[in-house]
Amino acid sequence: MKYKELSRPSKKLPHELDETKHKVRNTIFQSNYLTNTYLPFSKTESNIMAIILATLKKETRVYNWRVRDLLKYLKISDRNYTFLTNALNGLYEKSIVIKYQTETEKIRLLSRIRYVDSVSVLKMDDTVSLTISEEIVPHLFNLKTYFTSYETKSYLRLQSLMAKKLYTLFAQYKNTGAIIKTKEELQTVLGTNYKDFSVLMAKNIKPAIKEIEEVTNVNDISIHPIKSGRVITCYKFIFGWQTPQLELTLLPPSMNSKQLSLYEKFIQIYHLTNHQASTILEHVSEKEIHKNLHLIQQNKKDIKNLSAYTVALFKDRNGVNFIKEF
């Protein structure tokens, strides 16, 4: 089903934003679930959603835009009007699959949702009307924890989809300046399936990183392989994030040098996931963490699965809940 073309404006919808001129904020907020989910959108579709996300208003699901203003933000000429309508149609037809996981990293729930419920082009006044789906709302509004914020302008400047996705991943970990992902995690979030990971690294990831350094607020990106024996299992990305003055004061707490050291230790030595390491640092004091790690070292010879033992210990001794929540 394609977008609707209406000869006259439809009846006003509830929770609708009447203005067709919007203030586009320079900061986009979304849940970490979206950041770590593969998004099957084209560059133009992704840019349209970025613009919508940068104009979100509380309890508002319907957004109206003048076509000429949307074309201007997307840097699309009037001659390529059909290019815009095709992208709007793509946004309506495509869905995303979000995975909710437990502390053992086994899939607990798969949720297939859409970004938008409907897209209409009102020919009479040359206006686009887009309705955000109810299912996506928890990932965009009232975000208190587990969310990502990044620059709208930087995101729109990026030309490749690979660069856009890596940029949002860096944004999630901007307070640490480091991110560690397994090869499988990278393939999943980037939507690739290379048998030879070195090909993905050479043809896609490294060119994307170069683009990110050239046009965004991220710089000094370096890639460090992490081996288990002789086999590379993970990659650590270290980067610098130049933070502009954000419009909202509610931001994830920054890690100090001691917390960052513990974070890296959890990942590299105890083989925890990013989520598990971050959850421990958020809910357990440094003093208690060191006590637990000392206890683990004392019993290390008898531990068969170090990561599972570590997770269970923090769960039993400190009541840490590793299940992801909104």
Secondary structure as GFF3:
##gff-version 3
##sequence-region A 1 326
A	DSSP	beta_strand	4	6	.	.	.	ID=ss1
A	DSSP	beta_strand	16	17	.	.	.	ID=ss2
A	DSSP	beta_strand	27	31	.	.	.	ID=ss3
A	DSSP	alpha_helix	32	35	.	.	.	ID=ss4
A	DSSP	alpha_helix	43	53	.	.	.	ID=ss5
A	DSSP	beta_strand	62	66	.	.	.	ID=ss6
A	DSSP	alpha_helix	67	74	.	.	.	ID=ss7
A	DSSP	three_ten_helix	78	80	.	.	.	ID=ss8
A	DSSP	alpha_helix	81	93	.	.	.	ID=ss9
A	DSSP	beta_strand	95	101	.	.	.	ID=ss10
A	DSSP	beta_strand	107	114	.	.	.	ID=ss11
A	DSSP	beta_strand	116	122	.	.	.	ID=ss12
A	DSSP	beta_strand	127	132	.	.	.	ID=ss13
A	DSSP	three_ten_helix	137	139	.	.	.	ID=ss14
A	DSSP	beta_strand	147	151	.	.	.	ID=ss15
A	DSSP	alpha_helix	152	157	.	.	.	ID=ss16
A	DSSP	alpha_helix	161	172	.	.	.	ID=ss17
A	DSSP	beta_strand	178	182	.	.	.	ID=ss18
A	DSSP	alpha_helix	183	190	.	.	.	ID=ss19
A	DSSP	alpha_helix	197	200	.	.	.	ID=ss20
A	DSSP	pi_helix	201	205	.	.	.	ID=ss21
A	DSSP	alpha_helix	206	215	.	.	.	ID=ss22
A	DSSP	beta_strand	218	228	.	.	.	ID=ss23
A	DSSP	beta_strand	231	241	.	.	.	ID=ss24
A	DSSP	alpha_helix	257	268	.	.	.	ID=ss25
A	DSSP	alpha_helix	274	283	.	.	.	ID=ss26
A	DSSP	alpha_helix	286	298	.	.	.	ID=ss27
A	DSSP	three_ten_helix	300	302	.	.	.	ID=ss28
A	DSSP	alpha_helix	306	318	.	.	.	ID=ss29
###
